[in-house]
Amino acid sequence: MDMGIKIDLNKAKEISHNIRREKRTKEFEPLDNVIAKKIPGTNETQTEAQRQEIRDRYAQIQTQIDQAQSLEELKSLPIFDIT
């Protein structure tokens, strides 16, 4: 009888998505403040372009999470980089 630890991949993906959302929100925060406060001397077009880059990056990570077939694949995603 195998009494080893079993990983629920769907739960691991759910946790990974939550981590992705938290990190994306933190990256958005300073840019959201620039947009919301309409700070003079800031370029809203450039700020929105930066926000789109973040959206695109995290959309790619979302796809990678959804397509992961193992815990090792999830662990290798950039949202888990601690450098």
PLY file of the C-alpha trace (Angstrom):
ply
format ascii 1.0
element vertex 83
property float x
property float y
property float z
element edge 82
property int vertex1
property int vertex2
end_header
0.00 0.00 0.00
1.44 3.38 -1.09
1.19 5.84 1.80
3.17 8.59 0.05
2.03 12.14 -0.24
-0.30 12.77 -3.15
-0.46 16.17 -4.81
-3.78 17.49 -6.05
-2.63 19.15 -9.27
-5.86 21.10 -9.69
-5.50 22.57 -6.18
-1.84 23.37 -6.89
-2.92 25.19 -10.06
-5.54 27.12 -8.10
-2.90 28.20 -5.58
-0.55 29.13 -8.43
-3.25 31.30 -10.00
-3.77 33.07 -6.67
-0.05 33.76 -6.40
-0.06 35.02 -10.01
-2.94 37.38 -9.26
-1.23 38.75 -6.14
2.04 39.40 -7.96
0.25 41.01 -10.91
-1.68 43.29 -8.54
1.55 44.40 -6.85
3.11 45.20 -10.22
0.03 47.14 -11.30
-0.23 49.22 -8.12
2.27 52.01 -8.90
1.01 52.29 -12.47
-2.62 52.34 -11.33
-1.74 55.20 -8.99
-0.26 57.20 -11.87
-3.40 56.68 -13.94
-5.83 57.32 -11.07
-4.09 60.44 -9.77
-3.39 61.89 -13.22
-0.02 63.08 -11.97
1.19 66.06 -14.00
4.25 65.37 -16.11
3.50 61.69 -16.50
2.87 60.10 -19.84
-0.41 58.18 -19.59
0.17 56.48 -22.93
3.52 55.14 -21.74
2.01 54.09 -18.42
-0.81 52.23 -20.17
1.75 50.51 -22.42
3.60 49.33 -19.30
0.31 48.04 -17.87
-0.32 46.12 -21.10
3.14 44.53 -20.89
2.25 43.28 -17.41
-1.11 41.95 -18.64
0.58 40.13 -21.51
3.28 38.60 -19.28
0.78 37.35 -16.74
-1.57 36.04 -19.44
1.30 33.89 -20.66
1.92 32.64 -17.11
-1.80 31.90 -16.76
-1.64 29.70 -19.86
1.47 27.95 -18.53
-0.29 27.22 -15.24
-3.33 25.84 -17.06
-1.17 23.61 -19.26
1.11 22.32 -16.48
1.07 18.55 -16.14
3.04 18.27 -12.91
3.99 20.09 -9.72
7.54 20.41 -11.08
6.22 22.34 -14.10
4.32 24.69 -11.81
7.37 25.23 -9.59
9.45 26.18 -12.62
7.19 29.13 -13.54
8.53 32.67 -13.14
5.99 33.54 -10.43
7.98 31.31 -8.10
11.34 33.00 -8.74
12.56 34.35 -5.45
15.56 36.21 -6.79
0 1
1 2
2 3
3 4
4 5
5 6
6 7
7 8
8 9
9 10
10 11
11 12
12 13
13 14
14 15
15 16
16 17
17 18
18 19
19 20
20 21
21 22
22 23
23 24
24 25
25 26
26 27
27 28
28 29
29 30
30 31
31 32
32 33
33 34
34 35
35 36
36 37
37 38
38 39
39 40
40 41
41 42
42 43
43 44
44 45
45 46
46 47
47 48
48 49
49 50
50 51
51 52
52 53
53 54
54 55
55 56
56 57
57 58
58 59
59 60
60 61
61 62
62 63
63 64
64 65
65 66
66 67
67 68
68 69
69 70
70 71
71 72
72 73
73 74
74 75
75 76
76 77
77 78
78 79
79 80
80 81
81 82
